[in-house]
């Protein structure tokens, strides 16, 4: 009788010890995903991007898709520094919910902003760039970007004249479509100056080497032929970095690459 009681107690103690060990291990794998949508007319309800939230949550991960300052309803709400503060706030929200690993996944303009966050030393364990968009260097140097080139020069002149806080009308080009931006000269330059942290070729070399980066580009995307030279090859070496070419264009990329994205996250933030 005593022997059976001792065996039962021993088994119970072992089970509790095993549970105590398993709980922290499971907690270490709680992934939080911050999803950053593309710019105006993009927003956090973009049907090309927002469905990934359900995909991540089916994995048991935390995921959030906030409306950012470059969305259709906010374009442009403040400067890049304000966007960085909002990103940090959303990441804190994921941490408060129990996330121990943070992945930022950006689509189009969500890519340079996520890279800026990482380059500035922000809290992130892995980055994913889907159909990277918004290229200040291209706007300033390529013929197709002339309207933006002229706006950059205008904004620089306003800042030099002490009128950086004056709200003006500037030009943007998004996927070949010209649109108007009403904001201050300082805020415009924070997103459009080719030397700013909104420029991917500027921030790529500054991303911490410990942060793996996955870049996905569609074969019909405007940057398909140049993206590697533009910034991917400038990223610090990391054995978990991944460059993936997929079918489709700029808007199709999140849907086409969803399975590969999930698989890579599991590898990139594995303990």
Backbone as CSV, one residue per row, in Angstrom:
resi,resn,N_x,N_y,N_z,CA_x,CA_y,CA_z,C_x,C_y,C_z
1,UNK,0.831,-1.203,0.000,0.000,0.000,0.000,0.870,1.259,0.000
2,UNK,1.875,1.264,0.908,2.770,2.407,0.978,3.566,2.582,-0.316
3,UNK,3.956,1.417,-0.897,4.716,1.482,-2.156,3.881,2.107,-3.257
4,UNK,2.581,1.700,-3.335,1.694,2.256,-4.374,1.487,3.754,-4.143
5,UNK,1.335,4.162,-2.881,1.141,5.573,-2.560,2.375,6.388,-2.945
6,UNK,3.564,5.809,-2.645,4.805,6.494,-2.994,4.938,6.666,-4.505
7,UNK,4.587,5.605,-5.248,4.675,5.671,-6.713,3.735,6.721,-7.279
8,UNK,2.519,6.780,-6.707,1.544,7.765,-7.182,2.039,9.181,-6.921
9,UNK,2.603,9.388,-5.726,3.124,10.718,-5.389,4.288,11.099,-6.295
10,UNK,5.134,10.106,-6.574,6.284,10.370,-7.446,5.841,10.755,-8.843
11,UNK,4.823,10.051,-9.344,4.307,10.370,-10.679,3.691,11.763,-10.706
12,UNK,2.957,12.093,-9.646,2.337,13.418,-9.587,3.391,14.512,-9.545
13,UNK,4.442,14.276,-8.737,5.518,15.260,-8.650,6.209,15.447,-9.999
14,UNK,6.441,14.339,-10.703,7.061,14.407,-12.024,6.196,15.180,-13.005
15,UNK,4.877,14.928,-12.947,3.949,15.615,-13.863,3.953,17.111,-13.608
16,UNK,3.963,17.496,-12.310,3.978,18.922,-11.990,5.290,19.565,-12.435
17,UNK,6.386,18.849,-12.226,7.679,19.384,-12.647,7.731,19.557,-14.151
18,UNK,7.212,18.557,-14.863,7.192,18.635,-16.331,6.347,19.814,-16.788
19,UNK,5.206,20.005,-16.115,4.330,21.137,-16.477,5.039,22.448,-16.212
20,UNK,5.798,22.496,-15.106,6.518,23.721,-14.784,7.580,24.043,-15.795
21,UNK,8.183,23.004,-16.353,9.199,23.218,-17.387,8.552,23.606,-18.702
22,UNK,7.417,22.985,-19.031,6.783,23.206,-20.331,6.207,24.598,-20.450
23,UNK,5.681,25.129,-19.341,5.017,26.429,-19.416,5.952,27.543,-19.867
24,UNK,7.157,27.676,-19.250,8.065,28.707,-19.736,8.479,28.496,-21.177
25,UNK,8.683,27.244,-21.610,9.084,26.986,-22.999,8.011,27.463,-23.953
26,UNK,6.737,27.188,-23.617,5.642,27.629,-24.478,5.583,29.150,-24.512
27,UNK,5.824,29.762,-23.327,5.765,31.222,-23.262,6.845,31.846,-24.136
28,UNK,8.019,31.207,-24.200,9.098,31.747,-25.004,8.750,31.778,-26.480
29,UNK,7.827,30.989,-26.892,7.482,30.904,-28.304,6.253,31.746,-28.661
30,UNK,5.760,32.560,-27.751,4.587,33.393,-28.047,4.997,34.532,-28.963
31,UNK,4.577,34.456,-30.183,4.969,35.431,-31.207,3.921,36.529,-31.318
32,UNK,4.373,37.744,-31.384,3.507,38.887,-31.644,3.862,39.493,-32.989
33,UNK,2.862,39.718,-33.835,3.097,40.235,-35.187,2.436,41.600,-35.351
34,UNK,3.248,42.600,-35.647,2.739,43.929,-35.974,2.698,44.056,-37.487
35,UNK,1.510,44.309,-38.029,1.323,44.406,-39.478,1.179,45.874,-39.884
36,UNK,2.041,46.334,-40.781,2.028,47.719,-41.240,1.601,47.768,-42.708
37,UNK,0.445,48.360,-42.949,-0.150,48.405,-44.287,0.573,49.389,-45.206
38,UNK,0.155,49.410,-46.472,0.717,50.331,-47.447,0.119,51.718,-47.333
39,UNK,0.655,52.655,-48.132,0.216,54.047,-48.006,-1.030,54.334,-48.842
40,UNK,-1.599,55.479,-48.559,-2.792,55.980,-49.240,-2.779,55.601,-50.729
41,UNK,-3.810,54.839,-51.184,-5.109,54.580,-50.553,-5.157,53.367,-49.635
42,UNK,-4.028,52.832,-49.234,-4.019,51.696,-48.318,-4.477,52.088,-46.919
43,UNK,-4.915,51.101,-46.155,-5.273,51.303,-44.753,-5.284,49.947,-44.061
44,UNK,-5.686,49.921,-42.802,-5.618,48.670,-42.052,-6.729,47.689,-42.397
45,UNK,-7.591,48.054,-43.333,-8.622,47.125,-43.805,-8.350,46.675,-45.244
46,UNK,-7.142,46.895,-45.711,-6.757,46.518,-47.068,-7.005,45.015,-47.287
47,UNK,-7.894,44.651,-48.220,-8.208,43.237,-48.423,-7.039,42.425,-48.976
48,UNK,-6.007,43.109,-49.460,-4.838,42.406,-49.963,-3.866,42.022,-48.847
49,UNK,-3.994,42.682,-47.694,-3.014,42.521,-46.617,-3.629,42.089,-45.284
50,UNK,-4.745,42.697,-44.902,-5.315,42.446,-43.574,-5.699,40.992,-43.315
51,UNK,-6.091,40.187,-44.335,-6.422,38.780,-44.040,-5.273,37.976,-43.433
52,UNK,-4.039,38.445,-43.576,-2.925,37.743,-42.953,-3.069,37.688,-41.433
53,UNK,-3.801,38.625,-40.863,-4.002,38.626,-39.411,-4.653,37.314,-38.964
54,UNK,-5.692,36.877,-39.690,-6.345,35.607,-39.358,-5.374,34.436,-39.526
55,UNK,-4.545,34.520,-40.562,-3.552,33.468,-40.795,-2.617,33.336,-39.598
56,UNK,-2.165,34.445,-39.075,-1.248,34.423,-37.938,-1.959,33.947,-36.664
57,UNK,-3.167,34.401,-36.478,-3.892,34.022,-35.263,-4.233,32.534,-35.243
58,UNK,-4.387,31.938,-36.410,-4.617,30.492,-36.455,-3.387,29.705,-35.995
59,UNK,-2.236,30.364,-36.023,-1.008,29.743,-35.518,-0.884,29.893,-34.002
60,UNK,-1.841,30.609,-33.404,-1.766,30.877,-31.974,-0.948,32.114,-31.645
61,UNK,-0.634,32.923,-32.658,0.164,34.118,-32.464,-0.738,35.317,-32.191
62,UNK,-0.194,36.334,-31.555,-0.859,37.616,-31.402,-0.602,38.436,-32.661
63,UNK,-1.594,39.156,-33.143,-1.403,39.974,-34.341,-2.262,41.220,-34.262
64,UNK,-1.727,42.324,-34.757,-2.484,43.565,-34.785,-2.202,44.301,-36.092
65,UNK,-3.240,44.944,-36.632,-3.128,45.705,-37.888,-3.649,47.113,-37.641
66,UNK,-2.848,48.000,-37.090,-3.323,49.350,-36.778,-3.405,50.240,-38.010
67,UNK,-4.197,51.283,-37.908,-4.275,52.305,-38.957,-3.127,53.285,-38.718
68,UNK,-2.230,53.398,-39.684,-1.011,54.177,-39.497,-1.091,55.562,-40.144
69,UNK,-0.151,56.452,-39.818,-0.236,57.838,-40.288,-0.171,58.028,-41.794
70,UNK,0.176,56.977,-42.540,0.238,57.091,-44.002,-0.995,56.461,-44.672
71,UNK,-2.034,56.165,-43.914,-3.231,55.531,-44.471,-4.088,56.534,-45.238
72,UNK,-5.091,56.022,-45.892,-6.001,56.857,-46.687,-6.639,57.950,-45.839
73,UNK,-6.988,57.634,-44.606,-7.671,58.607,-43.762,-6.758,59.533,-42.985
74,UNK,-5.426,59.310,-43.040,-4.521,60.101,-42.210,-3.358,60.715,-42.995
75,UNK,-3.303,60.564,-44.274,-2.116,60.860,-45.074,-1.849,62.358,-45.209
76,UNK,-0.710,62.877,-44.811,0.230,62.329,-43.837,-0.025,62.987,-42.485
77,UNK,-0.178,62.202,-41.458,-0.473,62.697,-40.125,0.823,62.782,-39.339
78,UNK,1.438,63.958,-39.369,2.703,64.146,-38.668,3.885,63.613,-39.454
79,UNK,5.046,63.680,-38.831,6.267,63.231,-39.481,6.625,61.797,-39.142
80,UNK,7.770,61.366,-39.642,8.201,59.986,-39.438,8.410,59.673,-37.959
81,UNK,8.847,60.663,-37.185,9.057,60.424,-35.759,7.747,60.024,-35.073
82,UNK,6.653,60.638,-35.478,5.352,60.286,-34.902,5.002,58.837,-35.258
83,UNK,5.269,58.451,-36.495,5.000,57.071,-36.911,5.836,56.090,-36.092
84,UNK,7.101,56.455,-35.832,7.965,55.581,-35.039,7.424,55.422,-33.618
85,UNK,6.893,56.505,-33.057,6.316,56.430,-31.713,5.085,55.531,-31.698
86,UNK,4.277,55.599,-32.756,3.088,54.750,-32.827,3.484,53.277,-32.967
87,UNK,4.488,53.003,-33.784,4.963,51.623,-33.935,5.431,51.085,-32.583
88,UNK,6.206,51.880,-31.862,6.688,51.450,-30.546,5.519,51.186,-29.597
89,UNK,4.485,52.021,-29.677,3.315,51.825,-28.826,2.576,50.538,-29.137
90,UNK,2.442,50.220,-30.420,1.761,48.979,-30.810,2.569,47.750,-30.389
91,UNK,3.882,47.853,-30.477,4.721,46.743,-30.037,4.596,46.552,-28.526
92,UNK,4.568,47.649,-27.778,4.369,47.549,-26.334,3.038,46.855,-26.025
93,UNK,2.006,47.172,-26.824,0.720,46.521,-26.628,0.809,45.015,-26.811
94,UNK,1.567,44.570,-27.813,1.768,43.136,-28.017,2.555,42.518,-26.861
95,UNK,3.571,43.233,-26.390,4.351,42.743,-25.256,3.456,42.605,-24.020
96,UNK,2.607,43.603,-23.801,1.730,43.573,-22.633,0.754,42.398,-22.680
97,UNK,0.441,41.943,-23.891,-0.454,40.797,-24.042,0.282,39.461,-23.911
98,UNK,1.589,39.512,-23.771,2.335,38.277,-23.566,3.292,37.889,-24.667
99,UNK,3.423,38.717,-25.705,4.358,38.383,-26.790,5.797,38.484,-26.290
100,UNK,6.578,37.471,-26.583,7.985,37.477,-26.204,8.907,37.584,-27.417
101,UNK,8.365,37.424,-28.600,9.091,37.628,-29.849,8.249,38.551,-30.732
102,UNK,8.869,39.574,-31.278,8.147,40.546,-32.102,8.601,40.456,-33.553
103,UNK,7.628,40.257,-34.432,7.865,40.273,-35.875,7.081,41.447,-36.452
104,UNK,7.742,42.278,-37.224,7.039,43.341,-37.951,6.981,42.947,-39.412
105,UNK,5.770,42.931,-39.954,5.584,42.615,-41.366,4.954,43.819,-42.047
106,UNK,5.651,44.356,-43.028,5.161,45.528,-43.733,4.820,45.206,-45.174
107,UNK,3.839,45.924,-45.692,3.477,45.828,-47.101,3.656,47.206,-47.714
108,UNK,4.376,47.292,-48.823,4.605,48.538,-49.529,5.270,49.562,-48.600
109,UNK,4.607,50.674,-48.260,5.229,51.680,-47.397,5.424,51.165,-45.973
110,UNK,4.740,50.099,-45.619,4.984,49.482,-44.327,6.372,48.892,-44.216
111,UNK,7.038,48.677,-45.350,8.394,48.124,-45.339,9.415,49.178,-44.901
112,UNK,9.513,50.334,-45.576,10.504,51.316,-45.120,10.267,51.809,-43.700
113,UNK,9.014,51.884,-43.265,8.766,52.348,-41.902,9.188,51.293,-40.878
114,UNK,8.971,50.021,-41.199,9.426,48.967,-40.281,10.952,48.928,-40.234
115,UNK,11.598,49.144,-41.375,13.059,49.174,-41.416,13.604,50.357,-40.632
116,UNK,12.927,51.499,-40.711,13.356,52.675,-39.952,13.296,52.391,-38.458
117,UNK,12.228,51.714,-38.032,12.092,51.350,-36.621,13.271,50.482,-36.176
118,UNK,13.603,49.486,-36.962,14.708,48.589,-36.612,16.047,49.329,-36.640
119,UNK,16.252,50.152,-37.664,17.513,50.872,-37.806,17.754,51.844,-36.656
120,UNK,16.664,52.335,-36.071,16.786,53.255,-34.938,16.894,52.524,-33.602
121,UNK,17.038,51.218,-33.655,17.206,50.449,-32.433,15.914,50.052,-31.766
122,UNK,14.817,50.039,-32.512,13.523,49.694,-31.954,13.394,48.225,-31.603
123,UNK,12.372,47.918,-30.846,12.122,46.555,-30.359,11.554,45.699,-31.489
124,UNK,12.343,44.758,-31.982,11.894,43.846,-33.042,12.859,42.665,-33.122
125,UNK,12.311,41.480,-33.366,13.131,40.275,-33.473,13.273,39.783,-34.909
126,UNK,12.370,40.200,-35.800,12.456,39.808,-37.210,11.620,40.769,-38.029
127,UNK,12.044,40.985,-39.276,11.341,41.877,-40.204,10.935,41.112,-41.452
128,UNK,9.749,41.447,-41.975,9.311,40.906,-43.255,8.842,42.068,-44.128
129,UNK,9.410,42.160,-45.326,9.014,43.199,-46.271,8.311,42.584,-47.467
130,UNK,7.038,42.910,-47.638,6.247,42.397,-48.753,6.049,43.494,-49.783
131,UNK,6.490,43.267,-51.007,6.351,44.255,-52.083,6.794,45.632,-51.603
132,UNK,8.063,45.782,-51.225,8.523,47.060,-50.685,8.188,48.219,-51.618
133,UNK,7.699,49.303,-51.019,7.329,50.476,-51.803,7.744,51.750,-51.090
134,UNK,7.634,52.866,-51.785,8.027,54.191,-51.305,9.544,54.301,-51.371
135,UNK,10.019,54.974,-52.428,11.457,55.034,-52.698,11.894,56.471,-52.938
136,UNK,12.209,57.232,-51.884,12.605,58.625,-52.059,13.764,58.843,-53.029
137,UNK,14.746,57.943,-53.041,15.850,58.090,-53.988,15.340,58.005,-55.421
138,UNK,14.415,57.082,-55.664,13.832,56.963,-56.995,13.038,58.195,-57.371
139,UNK,12.249,58.699,-56.415,11.473,59.912,-56.683,12.393,61.064,-57.088
140,UNK,13.562,61.118,-56.459,14.431,62.276,-56.669,15.337,62.142,-57.886
141,UNK,15.568,60.923,-58.342,16.552,60.741,-59.409,15.970,60.236,-60.731
142,UNK,14.786,59.645,-60.702,14.215,59.063,-61.910,13.211,60.013,-62.572
143,UNK,13.123,59.999,-63.899,12.193,60.904,-64.592,10.749,60.773,-64.124
144,UNK,10.303,59.553,-63.812,8.920,59.364,-63.385,8.608,60.034,-62.054
145,UNK,9.674,60.385,-61.308,9.456,60.993,-60.003,9.551,62.506,-59.990
146,UNK,9.571,63.142,-61.163,9.784,64.592,-61.209,8.825,65.393,-60.332
147,UNK,7.500,65.090,-60.290,6.619,65.869,-59.418,7.059,65.816,-57.954
148,UNK,7.539,64.654,-57.510,7.998,64.526,-56.127,9.349,65.213,-55.961
149,UNK,10.215,65.064,-56.953,11.519,65.743,-56.949,11.320,67.233,-56.721
150,UNK,10.407,67.836,-57.460,10.161,69.274,-57.329,9.596,69.611,-55.955
151,UNK,8.733,68.736,-55.415,8.179,68.981,-54.084,9.243,68.878,-53.005
152,UNK,10.180,67.955,-53.165,11.279,67.831,-52.199,12.103,69.112,-52.181
153,UNK,12.419,69.633,-53.358,13.179,70.884,-53.440,12.394,72.040,-52.818
154,UNK,11.094,72.071,-53.063,10.244,73.130,-52.493,10.235,73.039,-50.969
155,UNK,10.103,71.817,-50.448,10.068,71.631,-48.995,11.410,72.010,-48.368
156,UNK,12.497,71.663,-49.024,13.812,72.032,-48.518,13.965,73.552,-48.458
157,UNK,13.481,74.225,-49.472,13.571,75.686,-49.505,12.738,76.301,-48.385
158,UNK,11.575,75.750,-48.124,10.730,76.258,-47.040,11.403,76.082,-45.688
159,UNK,11.997,74.933,-45.472,12.702,74.694,-44.205,13.868,75.662,-44.061
160,UNK,14.625,75.846,-45.136,15.771,76.757,-45.104,15.345,78.187,-44.805
161,UNK,14.109,78.523,-45.219,13.588,79.879,-45.004,12.882,80.006,-43.653
162,UNK,12.961,78.970,-42.830,12.317,79.025,-41.526,10.819,78.780,-41.562
163,UNK,10.345,78.163,-42.657,8.908,77.913,-42.804,8.601,76.417,-42.817
164,UNK,9.392,75.668,-42.081,9.219,74.217,-42.076,7.916,73.735,-41.497
165,UNK,7.270,74.570,-40.669,5.996,74.179,-40.060,4.785,74.651,-40.859
166,UNK,5.030,75.246,-42.005,3.933,75.717,-42.858,3.303,74.550,-43.615
167,UNK,1.997,74.429,-43.517,1.301,73.362,-44.242,1.118,73.770,-45.697
168,UNK,1.551,72.877,-46.587,1.509,73.150,-48.020,1.014,71.916,-48.767
169,UNK,0.836,72.076,-50.059,0.449,70.958,-50.915,1.681,70.461,-51.661
170,UNK,1.979,69.175,-51.482,3.120,68.557,-52.134,2.644,67.387,-52.987
171,UNK,3.548,66.854,-53.800,3.185,65.764,-54.710,3.803,64.444,-54.273
172,UNK,3.076,63.362,-54.550,3.547,62.002,-54.317,3.204,61.191,-55.554
173,UNK,3.914,60.100,-55.760,3.589,59.156,-56.824,3.518,57.776,-56.188
174,UNK,2.370,57.124,-56.295,2.170,55.804,-55.697,1.738,54.832,-56.772
175,UNK,2.637,53.866,-57.081,2.364,52.876,-58.121,1.955,53.543,-59.438
176,UNK,2.681,54.603,-59.786,2.455,55.295,-61.050,1.369,56.356,-61.022
177,UNK,0.669,56.493,-59.890,-0.426,57.447,-59.800,-0.007,58.646,-58.957
178,UNK,-0.098,59.841,-59.532,0.262,61.047,-58.793,-0.873,61.446,-57.859
179,UNK,-0.504,61.870,-56.645,-1.506,62.318,-55.688,-0.947,63.467,-54.865
180,UNK,-1.823,64.195,-54.211,-1.435,65.367,-53.441,-1.309,65.021,-51.959
181,UNK,-0.289,65.581,-51.327,-0.082,65.434,-49.894,-0.168,66.822,-49.262
182,UNK,-1.033,66.977,-48.268,-1.128,68.246,-47.543,-0.525,68.032,-46.163
183,UNK,0.636,68.636,-45.946,1.340,68.471,-44.682,2.376,69.576,-44.558
184,UNK,3.141,69.585,-43.476,4.187,70.597,-43.337,5.422,70.179,-44.123
185,UNK,6.257,71.156,-44.421,7.481,70.874,-45.167,8.383,69.914,-44.390
186,UNK,8.487,70.112,-43.065,9.323,69.226,-42.249,8.805,67.789,-42.293
187,UNK,7.496,67.647,-42.143,6.929,66.300,-42.122,7.045,65.630,-43.486
188,UNK,6.854,66.404,-44.543,7.005,65.859,-45.886,8.418,65.349,-46.100
189,UNK,9.401,66.138,-45.727,10.793,65.722,-45.918,11.140,64.499,-45.077
190,UNK,10.517,64.357,-43.904,10.833,63.200,-43.066,10.472,61.895,-43.761
191,UNK,9.516,61.950,-44.694,9.124,60.765,-45.459,9.725,60.722,-46.864
192,UNK,10.041,61.883,-47.434,10.401,61.922,-48.854,11.834,62.350,-49.161
193,UNK,12.537,62.920,-48.205,13.926,63.279,-48.485,14.728,61.990,-48.709
194,UNK,15.512,61.925,-49.783,16.262,60.698,-50.078,17.341,60.371,-49.057
195,UNK,17.633,61.287,-48.145,18.597,61.006,-47.085,17.905,60.643,-45.768
196,UNK,16.588,60.583,-45.767,15.843,60.347,-44.527,15.776,58.865,-44.186
197,UNK,15.282,58.582,-42.979,15.130,57.190,-42.553,13.932,56.502,-43.204
198,UNK,13.217,57.213,-44.047,12.155,56.566,-44.825,12.689,55.955,-46.109
199,UNK,13.963,56.130,-46.364,14.615,55.593,-47.558,15.278,54.258,-47.220
200,UNK,14.831,53.189,-47.876,15.285,51.842,-47.535,16.773,51.622,-47.745
201,UNK,17.355,52.243,-48.760,18.795,52.065,-48.985,19.615,52.739,-47.886
202,UNK,19.026,53.701,-47.192,19.695,54.379,-46.077,19.646,53.529,-44.811
203,UNK,18.500,52.928,-44.536,18.343,52.183,-43.280,18.819,50.737,-43.359
204,UNK,18.822,50.141,-44.546,19.189,48.722,-44.664,20.521,48.380,-43.989
205,UNK,21.592,49.136,-44.222,22.873,48.766,-43.601,22.872,48.938,-42.087
206,UNK,21.908,49.696,-41.559,21.888,50.003,-40.120,20.996,49.059,-39.321
207,UNK,20.297,48.162,-39.983,19.474,47.199,-39.257,20.403,46.266,-38.473
208,UNK,20.147,46.050,-37.193,21.036,45.187,-36.414,21.212,43.821,-37.060
209,UNK,22.436,43.338,-37.088,22.728,42.061,-37.746,21.978,40.904,-37.106
210,UNK,21.589,41.049,-35.843,20.866,39.971,-35.157,19.413,39.861,-35.608
211,UNK,18.911,40.863,-36.350,17.515,40.868,-36.799,17.437,40.292,-38.213
212,UNK,16.885,39.096,-38.379,16.759,38.523,-39.721,15.682,39.240,-40.524
213,UNK,15.879,39.292,-41.827,14.962,40.015,-42.714,14.529,39.113,-43.865
214,UNK,13.230,39.043,-44.070,12.682,38.349,-45.236,12.106,39.395,-46.187
215,UNK,12.482,39.325,-47.456,11.949,40.233,-48.472,11.241,39.408,-49.536
216,UNK,10.012,39.815,-49.864,9.225,39.105,-50.873,8.801,40.097,-51.948
217,UNK,9.038,39.736,-53.205,8.712,40.628,-54.324,8.037,39.834,-55.431
218,UNK,6.997,40.416,-56.019,6.289,39.773,-57.123,6.932,40.079,-58.462
219,UNK,6.831,39.148,-59.399,7.504,39.302,-60.686,6.944,40.451,-61.522
220,UNK,5.736,40.927,-61.171,5.157,42.056,-61.894,5.272,43.368,-61.120
221,UNK,5.971,43.337,-60.015,6.151,44.536,-59.193,7.111,45.501,-59.887
222,UNK,6.871,46.820,-59.794,7.772,47.786,-60.431,9.229,47.684,-59.971
223,UNK,9.448,47.219,-58.735,10.814,47.130,-58.221,11.433,45.742,-58.387
224,UNK,10.763,44.857,-59.128,11.201,43.464,-59.214,12.655,43.340,-59.671
225,UNK,13.060,44.090,-60.669,14.397,43.928,-61.247,15.494,44.652,-60.463
226,UNK,15.102,45.549,-59.588,16.107,46.388,-58.930,16.167,46.228,-57.411
227,UNK,15.231,45.494,-56.826,15.105,45.487,-55.372,16.353,44.956,-54.668
228,UNK,17.021,43.963,-55.253,18.199,43.395,-54.594,19.325,44.419,-54.507
229,UNK,19.611,45.064,-55.631,20.673,46.075,-55.634,20.261,47.278,-54.802
230,UNK,18.984,47.610,-54.860,18.467,48.799,-54.179,18.692,48.728,-52.671
231,UNK,18.270,47.626,-52.021,18.503,47.574,-50.581,18.781,46.175,-50.026
232,UNK,18.291,45.114,-50.670,18.444,43.774,-50.092,19.913,43.411,-49.906
233,UNK,20.736,43.711,-50.902,22.158,43.387,-50.815,22.908,44.263,-49.805
234,UNK,22.246,45.305,-49.313,22.864,46.194,-48.322,22.571,45.760,-46.890
235,UNK,21.711,44.755,-46.716,21.372,44.282,-45.378,22.574,43.581,-44.744
236,UNK,22.752,43.707,-43.440,23.820,42.949,-42.765,23.614,41.451,-42.945
237,UNK,24.698,40.728,-43.044,24.606,39.280,-43.234,23.947,38.620,-42.028
238,UNK,23.025,37.723,-42.327,22.365,36.933,-41.287,21.949,35.621,-41.951
239,UNK,22.297,34.482,-41.372,21.982,33.209,-42.029,20.488,32.965,-42.202
240,UNK,19.658,33.709,-41.460,18.217,33.530,-41.571,17.562,34.493,-42.563
241,UNK,18.343,35.421,-43.122,17.786,36.322,-44.137,17.238,35.492,-45.302
242,UNK,16.158,35.971,-45.906,15.568,35.249,-47.041,15.061,36.249,-48.071
243,UNK,15.353,35.953,-49.326,14.831,36.743,-50.449,13.983,35.821,-51.305
244,UNK,12.729,36.193,-51.513,11.780,35.321,-52.198,11.095,36.067,-53.336
245,UNK,11.150,35.493,-54.515,10.432,36.009,-55.674,9.185,35.155,-55.883
246,UNK,8.040,35.826,-56.095,6.777,35.113,-56.267,6.077,35.607,-57.521
247,UNK,5.018,34.917,-57.898,4.220,35.353,-59.037,3.344,36.533,-58.616
248,UNK,2.757,37.203,-59.607,1.843,38.294,-59.308,2.527,39.629,-59.177
249,UNK,1.736,40.611,-58.758,2.236,41.972,-58.667,2.251,42.518,-57.255
250,UNK,2.263,43.826,-57.158,2.433,44.532,-55.891,1.354,44.172,-54.865
251,UNK,0.126,44.128,-55.279,-0.977,43.884,-54.349,-1.161,42.407,-54.036
252,UNK,-0.721,41.528,-54.940,-0.920,40.084,-54.763,0.047,39.455,-53.763
253,UNK,1.156,40.092,-53.521,2.257,39.467,-52.788,1.871,38.887,-51.428
254,UNK,1.136,39.618,-50.564,0.806,39.028,-49.249,0.039,37.714,-49.363
255,UNK,-0.897,37.646,-50.288,-1.707,36.432,-50.438,-0.874,35.295,-51.024
256,UNK,-0.109,35.585,-52.053,0.659,34.550,-52.732,1.717,33.939,-51.804
257,UNK,2.283,34.762,-50.947,3.422,34.307,-50.129,3.027,33.885,-48.719
258,UNK,1.755,33.797,-48.407,1.337,33.589,-47.013,1.931,32.335,-46.380
259,UNK,1.954,31.219,-47.091,2.495,29.985,-46.516,3.985,30.112,-46.225
260,UNK,4.720,30.712,-47.172,6.158,30.893,-46.979,6.446,31.845,-45.828
261,UNK,5.579,32.841,-45.642,5.750,33.795,-44.548,5.641,33.093,-43.204
262,UNK,4.599,32.293,-43.042,4.395,31.566,-41.781,5.573,30.636,-41.502
263,UNK,6.001,29.905,-42.515,7.111,28.969,-42.341,8.392,29.697,-41.940
264,UNK,8.644,30.840,-42.556,9.863,31.582,-42.239,9.829,32.151,-40.828
265,UNK,8.692,32.668,-40.409,8.590,33.217,-39.051,8.942,32.138,-38.024
266,UNK,8.428,30.940,-38.231,8.704,29.855,-37.291,10.202,29.572,-37.197
267,UNK,10.892,29.712,-38.312,12.348,29.496,-38.326,13.118,30.693,-37.784
268,UNK,12.678,31.887,-38.165,13.429,33.097,-37.844,13.447,33.416,-36.353
269,UNK,12.360,33.131,-35.654,12.300,33.474,-34.234,12.322,32.238,-33.347
270,UNK,12.763,31.115,-33.912,12.865,29.890,-33.115,13.879,30.097,-31.984
271,UNK,13.613,29.525,-30.809,14.532,29.665,-29.673,15.926,29.143,-30.021
